[in-house]
Amino acid sequence: MPTYNYECDACGHGFELLQNVSDAVKKKCPSCKKMKLQRLFGSGAGFLFKGSGFYTTDYRSENYKSGKSNDKPDSNHGRKNGKCSN
C-alpha cells in the first residue's frame, strides 16, 4: 500500500496517509473538519526497502553462478569405481 501526502487548503494541516491505490481520495480535513483537503503530487506508489532481509548473495553475477556450478561435489563421495573402499 502506498503512502500519500495530504494538505488542507483551509488550515494548512499536512499529513501522510497509508491507503490502497483503489481507495477514494480523502476530502475532509481531520484537523479543521472542512472539505478542503487536497492530495499532493508525489512519489505515491514508490517502494521503500527497510530491514535486513536483503543479502549480497541475492543478485549474484553470471560469472559467480557458473563458477559455483563447477564446484559441485563428486557423486561417488570418495568411492573408487563406484564401490566402497573398505
C-alpha positions in Angstrom: 0.0 0.0 0.0 1.4 3.4 -0.9 1.7 6.4 1.3 0.0 9.6 0.1 0.6 13.2 1.3 -2.4 15.4 2.0 -2.7 19.1 2.9 -5.7 21.2 3.9 -6.3 24.4 1.9 -8.2 25.9 4.8 -5.9 25.4 7.8 -2.7 24.2 6.2 -2.6 20.9 8.2 -0.4 18.3 6.3 0.0 14.6 6.9 0.8 11.3 5.3 -1.9 8.6 4.8 -1.3 4.9 4.1 -4.1 3.7 1.8 -4.8 1.3 -1.1 -4.5 2.5 -4.6 -8.2 1.8 -5.1 -9.3 3.9 -2.1 -11.1 7.1 -2.7 -9.2 10.4 -2.3 -10.0 11.9 1.2 -11.7 15.3 1.2 -12.4 16.1 4.9 -9.6 17.5 7.0 -9.1 15.6 10.3 -7.9 18.8 12.0 -10.5 21.5 11.0 -13.2 19.2 9.6 -13.6 21.3 6.4 -13.9 19.7 3.0 -10.7 21.4 1.7 -8.3 18.5 1.8 -6.1 18.0 -1.3 -3.9 15.0 -2.1 -0.5 16.3 -3.1 1.5 15.1 -6.1 4.5 13.0 -5.1 6.1 9.6 -5.4 2.8 7.9 -4.2 3.5 4.3 -5.1 7.2 4.2 -4.7 8.9 1.2 -2.9 10.8 1.7 0.3 13.1 -1.2 1.3 13.7 -1.4 5.0 15.2 -4.0 7.2 17.8 -6.7 7.0 16.0 -9.0 4.5 18.3 -8.3 1.6 21.6 -10.0 1.1 24.5 -9.5 -1.2 24.1 -13.1 -2.5 20.5 -12.4 -3.8 21.7 -10.9 -7.1 25.0 -12.7 -8.0 26.7 -12.2 -11.4 26.6 -14.8 -14.1 30.4 -15.4 -13.6 29.8 -16.3 -10.0 26.9 -18.6 -10.7 28.8 -20.5 -13.4 31.9 -20.9 -11.2 29.7 -22.2 -8.3 28.1 -24.9 -10.5 31.7 -26.2 -11.3 32.4 -26.6 -7.6 29.7 -29.3 -7.0 31.0 -32.4 -5.1 31.7 -35.7 -6.9 28.7 -38.0 -7.0 30.8 -41.0 -5.9 31.5 -39.5 -2.4 35.1 -40.9 -2.1 34.3 -44.3 -3.7 36.6 -45.8 -6.3 35.0 -47.3 -9.4 31.5 -46.9 -7.7 32.4 -49.3 -4.9 33.1 -48.6 -1.2 36.8 -48.6 -0.3 36.8 -50.6 3.0 
